[in-house]
Amino acid sequence: MPSGGNNLVVDDCVAPDVFDRLLLATAANPAELVDLYREFLKEAQRTLMDMRVAGRERRAEDVRNHAHYLKGSSLIMGALVVARQCGVLEQVSSESDFGQIQRLIEQMGTALAAVERCLTNKLGVSLALGRDTTS
């Protein structure tokens, strides 16, 4: 976990090496990079919603499975803070500690929002709306 107490966000909430590699891979079509990150965030939010439901319904195995899935896609896209939190959530879910599960799921929402802000700043477009933030 990053240092800073409850602050889950680090300056580079997206790993620079991963971002640069994806930027290079999509250099011929820059809109493709925006689409990749937009789809990642959309799927991550869907997965977060599924985790919240599973947590409320006390289905620890489902929470663990969703966390594992999100950890993999977060690593691929460079969202390392989210990936680390998913690893912790996987562990806590295997122990069926629902108080911790709920807390970690909410922190995951905060971390995903930070990743979205970071990517919006890096890409110059709103990933939620698809509009240019400079307009």
N, C-alpha and C positions, 0 to 999 in steps of 0.2 A: 504494500500500500504506500502511496506517496506520503511524504511527511506533511505536517501542517494540521494536525488534529482532525476536525471534521471536514476540512477542505479537501475534497476528493479530486480536485482538478489541478493538473500541472500545466505549466506554460505551453508545452507541446502535448496537448491532449490527443494528438494524432502523431504517431511515430514519424519523424521527418524522413527516415530512410524508406519506409513503406510508402508514404505519400509521394516522395520523389520518384520511386520506382513505378508507381501507378501513373504519375504525371508523364513520365517518359513513355510508358507503354501506350498511352492514349494521346500522344503528341499530335498525331495526324488528325484527330477528331477530339478537341478539348471538351466538347459537350458530353462525350462518353464518360469522362471522369466525374462530372457532375451527376450524370445518371447513375453511375456505380455507387457513389456515396449516398445519393438520394434513396436508392433501393435498399442499401444497407440500413440506413436510418429508419426507413419505413418498416422493414422486416424486424429490426431491433425493437421498435415500438410495439409491434404486434406481439413479439415474443415476450416483452415486458408485461403487456396486458395479460397474456396467458399465464405468466408467472404469478401475477397478482391474484388471478382467479384461483389458481392451484394453491397458493398460499392461504387464501381465505378459506378454501375448502379443506385445508390441512392434508393436501396430497403432496407429501414431501418428495416422492419419487418423480412426479411430474415437474416439480420445481427444479429438481436436480437435472432432469433431462433438458429442460428449456435453458437452464444456465449453461450446460455443456454445449448445446447448440450455439448459443450466443457467444460463448467464449471463442469457439472456432472461427466464426465469421468476424468477430472483433479483432482477432489476431491477424487474419488475412487483410483486413482493411486498416490496420494500424491503430485501432482504438484500444491501446494497452491498459488504460485505467479500467475500462469496462471489462476487458478480458480478465484482469486480476481480480476484480470484484466477482466475476462469474465463478472463478476458481474457488474463492472463499465461500460463495453461495452453494456451490456443489458440495463442499465439505460439510457446511452447516446443515444442508438438507439431508445429507446421509445420516446425520445425528437427530433429525426431526425436531430441531430447536426452533419452534415456530415464532417465538418472540424475535429471535435473531434473523430468521428468514424474512419476516415482514420488514424489519429495519433495513436489511441489506437490499431488498427489492426496492424500497423507496430511495435509497442511496443510488441504486442503479439508474433510476429515472433522472436524478440530478446529474449523474455522470454522462448519460446520453444527451441530455440537454446541453451540457458543456461541450461535448464533441460536436454537436450540431452547430453551436455558436462558433467554435474554432474553425470548422470546415467552411462555414459561411464567410468568415473573415478571409480564409486562405483562397477560396474560390471566387469570392466577389459576387455570389448569388445566394439568394435564400433557398436553402434546400427544402424547406417546407412548402414554399409557394412557387418556386421556380422563377422568381423575379430577380432582376439585377438590383443589388442593394445600392448601387451608385446612382440609380434613377431618381 
